[in-house]
Amino acid sequence: MFGLFFQTLTPEQRASIRVVAGDGARWIDSCVHEWCPNAERAPDGFHIVSWTSDAPDNPRKQQKPLFCAIP
């Protein structure tokens, strides 16, 4: 689907793309590399905030089953 978007652009338009923002999905990297080899990849602000706000909860979620098992 992402490739379909790039197919609608002219070579000049694709060459003018300098930065592509998105989440950390690897398929985005390969698609951007194929269609816009000169573009830089950057995580978008929404995902950065989401990842950092979820990080403090991860250790707690991993320990919760241990605490629930204590009689």
C-alpha positions, 0 to 999 in steps of 0.5 A: 500500500505504501508502495502504491503511494510512491508509484503515484509520484513522479521521479522528481517528486520522490527525489525531493522527499528528504525525510519520512517519519513513521513508527518503527516498522521495518517494512517502512524502511525497506519501502522508503529505501526502494522508492526514496533512497536519499530520504532519511527515516525518523520516528514520528513524535506520536510514537516517541511519546507513546514508547517513552510513556509506556516504558515505566509500566513495562517492568511492573507488567512483567512482575505482576504475575509474580505478585498475584501468585503469592498467597 
